[in-house]
Amino acid sequence: MPTELLVGVGGAFASFLSGLLGVGGGIILTPYLLYGPALLGSPALPVKIVTGLTIVQAISGSVIGSFRHHRYGNVSYRLVRVMGPTGAASALAGAFLSAYAPDRLLVGIFAVFALVAAIALLLPQRGPAQPVDDLHVNVPLAMGISVVIGFFGGMVGIAAIAFIIAALIYVLRVPTRVAIGSSLAIGMFAAFAALIGKAATAQVDPPLALIVLGAAIVASPIGAALSQRTRPGLLMRLLAVVVFLSGIRMAWQAVTGI
């Protein structure tokens, strides 16, 4: 399969899940681009180029997905103002540092993100059913969470939206649908900052990035629209399965190098 087609298919599927489940898409696109070429007879893509492509998908998916969730009233802009800028600053630092990090370290960080988030997402749902405007959160804790998640997300080229969702629900006690919508907007800040760092350190392939962007423009709104017809509990279980399977494969590579 030609590399361009492989990237386009992966970008469309990841973006669909981005809108449907609130995940940034990189959690799916990263293992797909790392392991898919070998299975489909395409040339392998370097790990750092893969991280650059996933951050492009994270931007397109989070922008389109957050816009749709805004229309449904599921975005808390207070949370976005608190966590977005701090997450962006730390993501920029992480993206620059990633240019000098070994590939297995990047894969290992990704695996930790995925596995911990999967476990958290399988816990019983928390967070009162309340209007977006009535949400009250611990601001210092929210900022600290965004700094940590933003930094490591910037390193591996994802907005770490799955991890943000888990933190919003189980640490900050945000209702599930609001957590999904707000995480996309928060991750958008980190994704833009990480893209700057990745592009400045030659970790972005422009032609392939344009293919990922085009796929996201088509697929992400479809997923966001469908999410309104799906129960929040089912959304979280689907997200946990997807994240867990990705994390297991990446952990194996980080440990064995295979």
C-alpha positions as CSV (number, residue, x, y, z in Angstrom):
1,M,0.0,0.0,0.0
2,P,1.4,3.5,-0.8
3,T,2.5,5.4,2.2
4,E,0.2,8.3,1.3
5,L,-2.9,6.1,1.3
6,L,-1.9,4.3,4.5
7,V,-1.5,7.7,6.2
8,G,-4.8,8.9,4.9
9,V,-6.8,5.9,6.1
10,G,-5.2,6.1,9.5
11,G,-5.8,9.8,9.8
12,A,-9.5,9.4,8.9
13,F,-10.0,6.6,11.4
14,A,-8.2,8.3,14.2
15,S,-10.1,11.6,13.5
16,F,-13.4,9.8,13.6
17,L,-12.5,8.4,17.0
18,S,-11.4,11.8,18.1
19,G,-14.8,13.2,17.5
20,L,-16.7,10.1,18.8
21,L,-14.8,9.4,22.0
22,G,-13.0,12.6,22.8
23,V,-9.6,11.0,22.2
24,G,-7.1,13.1,20.4
25,G,-6.5,10.4,17.8
26,G,-2.7,10.0,18.3
27,I,-3.5,7.2,20.7
28,I,-4.6,5.2,17.6
29,L,-2.6,6.9,14.9
30,T,0.8,6.4,16.6
31,P,0.7,2.5,16.7
32,Y,-1.0,2.4,13.3
33,L,1.8,4.4,11.7
34,L,4.5,2.5,13.5
35,Y,3.3,-1.0,12.9
36,G,0.9,-0.7,9.9
37,P,3.5,-0.2,7.2
38,A,5.2,-3.5,7.9
39,L,1.9,-5.3,7.7
40,L,0.8,-3.6,4.5
41,G,4.1,-3.7,2.6
42,S,4.9,0.0,2.9
43,P,8.2,1.6,4.0
44,A,8.6,2.1,7.7
45,L,8.1,5.6,9.1
46,P,10.6,7.0,11.7
47,V,9.3,7.3,15.2
48,K,9.9,11.1,15.3
49,I,8.1,11.6,12.0
50,V,5.2,9.6,13.3
51,T,5.0,11.9,16.4
52,G,4.9,14.9,14.1
53,L,2.0,13.5,12.1
54,T,0.1,12.6,15.2
55,I,0.3,16.1,16.5
56,V,-1.1,17.4,13.2
57,Q,-4.0,15.0,13.6
58,A,-4.4,16.1,17.2
59,I,-4.7,19.8,16.1
60,S,-7.2,19.1,13.3
61,G,-9.2,16.6,15.4
62,S,-9.3,18.8,18.5
63,V,-10.3,22.0,16.7
64,I,-13.1,20.3,14.7
65,G,-14.2,18.1,17.6
66,S,-14.3,20.9,20.2
67,F,-16.3,23.2,17.9
68,R,-18.9,20.5,17.5
69,H,-19.0,19.8,21.3
70,H,-19.3,23.5,21.9
71,R,-22.5,23.5,19.9
72,Y,-23.8,20.8,22.2
73,G,-22.9,22.8,25.3
74,N,-20.2,20.4,26.4
75,V,-17.2,22.7,26.7
76,S,-16.3,24.5,29.9
77,Y,-14.3,27.5,28.9
78,R,-13.3,28.2,32.5
79,L,-11.4,24.9,32.4
80,V,-9.9,25.7,29.0
81,R,-8.6,29.1,30.3
82,V,-7.1,27.5,33.3
83,M,-5.5,24.4,31.7
84,G,-5.0,25.4,28.1
85,P,-2.1,28.0,28.3
86,T,-0.1,26.1,31.0
87,G,-0.4,22.9,29.0
88,A,0.7,24.7,25.8
89,A,3.9,26.1,27.5
90,S,4.9,22.7,28.8
91,A,4.0,20.9,25.5
92,L,6.3,23.3,23.6
93,A,9.2,22.4,26.0
94,G,8.5,18.7,25.6
95,A,8.4,18.9,21.8
96,F,11.8,20.6,21.6
97,L,13.3,18.1,24.1
98,S,11.9,15.1,22.1
99,A,14.2,15.8,19.2
100,Y,17.1,14.6,21.4
101,A,15.3,11.7,23.1
102,P,15.8,8.1,22.1
103,D,13.0,6.5,20.2
104,R,12.4,3.8,22.8
105,L,12.0,6.4,25.5
106,L,9.3,8.2,23.4
107,V,7.5,4.9,22.8
108,G,7.8,4.1,26.6
109,I,6.2,7.4,27.5
110,F,3.4,6.8,25.1
111,A,2.8,3.4,26.6
112,V,2.6,4.7,30.2
113,F,0.1,7.4,29.1
114,A,-2.1,4.8,27.4
115,L,-2.1,2.2,30.1
116,V,-2.7,4.5,33.0
117,A,-5.4,6.3,31.2
118,A,-7.1,3.0,30.2
119,I,-7.2,1.9,33.9
120,A,-8.6,5.2,35.0
121,L,-11.3,5.2,32.3
122,L,-12.6,1.8,33.5
123,L,-13.3,3.1,37.0
124,P,-16.9,4.0,38.0
125,Q,-17.9,7.4,36.6
126,R,-17.7,10.4,38.9
127,G,-18.7,14.0,38.6
128,P,-22.2,15.5,39.4
129,A,-24.6,16.2,36.6
130,Q,-24.5,20.0,36.6
131,P,-24.5,22.8,34.0
132,V,-21.1,23.8,32.4
133,D,-21.3,27.3,33.9
134,D,-21.7,25.9,37.4
135,L,-18.5,23.8,37.5
136,H,-16.1,24.5,40.3
137,V,-12.6,23.1,40.2
138,N,-9.3,23.3,42.1
139,V,-7.4,25.7,39.9
140,P,-3.8,25.0,41.2
141,L,-4.4,21.3,40.8
142,A,-5.9,21.7,37.3
143,M,-2.9,23.8,36.3
144,G,-0.5,21.3,37.7
145,I,-2.2,18.4,35.8
146,S,-2.0,20.4,32.6
147,V,1.7,21.1,33.0
148,V,2.6,17.4,33.5
149,I,0.3,16.1,30.8
150,G,1.3,18.8,28.4
151,F,5.0,18.2,28.8
152,F,5.0,14.5,28.2
153,G,2.3,14.8,25.5
154,G,4.5,17.3,23.7
155,M,7.3,14.8,23.8
156,V,5.4,11.9,22.2
157,G,3.4,14.1,19.7
158,I,-0.1,13.7,21.1
159,A,-2.4,16.2,22.9
160,A,-2.8,13.4,25.5
161,I,-6.6,14.0,25.5
162,A,-7.4,10.6,26.8
163,F,-5.3,11.4,29.9
164,I,-6.9,14.8,30.2
165,I,-10.4,13.2,30.2
166,A,-9.4,10.8,32.9
167,A,-8.0,13.6,35.0
168,L,-11.0,15.8,34.6
169,I,-13.5,13.0,35.5
170,Y,-11.6,11.2,38.3
171,V,-9.5,14.0,39.9
172,L,-11.4,17.2,39.2
173,R,-14.9,15.5,39.2
174,V,-16.1,16.9,35.9
175,P,-19.2,15.3,34.3
176,T,-18.3,12.8,31.5
177,R,-19.7,14.7,28.5
178,V,-18.2,18.0,29.7
179,A,-14.9,16.2,30.2
180,I,-14.9,14.9,26.6
181,G,-15.8,18.3,25.1
182,S,-13.4,20.3,27.3
183,S,-10.5,17.9,26.9
184,L,-10.5,18.6,23.1
185,A,-10.4,22.3,23.6
186,I,-7.6,22.0,26.3
187,G,-5.6,19.6,24.1
188,M,-5.9,22.0,21.2
189,F,-3.6,24.5,23.0
190,A,-1.0,21.8,23.7
191,A,-1.2,20.4,20.2
192,F,-0.5,23.8,18.5
193,A,2.4,24.4,20.8
194,A,3.8,20.9,20.3
195,L,3.5,21.4,16.5
196,I,5.7,24.5,16.7
197,G,8.3,22.5,18.6
198,K,8.1,19.5,16.3
199,A,8.3,21.6,13.1
200,A,11.2,23.6,14.4
201,T,13.2,20.4,15.0
202,A,12.3,18.8,11.6
203,Q,9.9,16.2,13.0
204,V,7.1,17.0,10.6
205,D,6.7,15.7,7.0
206,P,4.6,18.5,5.2
207,P,3.0,16.4,2.4
208,L,2.0,13.6,4.8
209,A,0.8,16.2,7.3
210,L,-1.5,17.7,4.7
211,I,-3.0,14.3,4.1
212,V,-3.7,13.8,7.8
213,L,-5.3,17.3,7.9
214,G,-7.6,16.6,5.0
215,A,-8.7,13.2,6.5
216,A,-9.5,14.9,9.8
217,I,-11.6,17.6,8.3
218,V,-13.9,14.9,6.8
219,A,-13.9,12.3,9.6
220,S,-13.9,14.2,12.9
221,P,-17.3,16.0,12.6
222,I,-18.9,12.6,11.8
223,G,-17.6,11.1,15.0
224,A,-18.6,14.2,17.1
225,A,-22.2,14.0,15.8
226,L,-22.4,10.3,16.5
227,S,-21.2,10.7,20.0
228,Q,-24.4,12.5,21.0
229,R,-26.3,9.3,20.3
230,T,-24.1,7.2,22.5
231,R,-24.3,6.7,26.2
232,P,-21.4,8.3,28.2
233,G,-20.7,5.0,29.9
234,L,-20.3,3.2,26.6
235,L,-18.0,6.0,25.3
236,M,-15.7,5.5,28.3
237,R,-15.5,1.7,27.9
238,L,-14.8,2.0,24.2
239,L,-12.1,4.6,24.8
240,A,-10.5,2.4,27.6
241,V,-10.3,-0.6,25.2
242,V,-8.7,1.4,22.4
243,V,-6.2,3.0,24.8
244,F,-5.3,-0.2,26.5
245,L,-4.6,-2.2,23.4
246,S,-2.4,0.6,22.0
247,G,-0.5,0.8,25.3
248,I,0.2,-2.9,25.4
249,R,1.8,-2.9,22.0
250,M,3.8,0.2,22.6
251,A,5.0,-1.1,26.0
252,W,6.3,-4.3,24.3
253,Q,8.3,-2.3,21.9
254,A,9.7,0.0,24.6
255,V,10.9,-3.0,26.6
256,T,12.1,-5.3,23.8
257,G,12.9,-2.9,21.0
258,I,10.7,-5.0,18.7
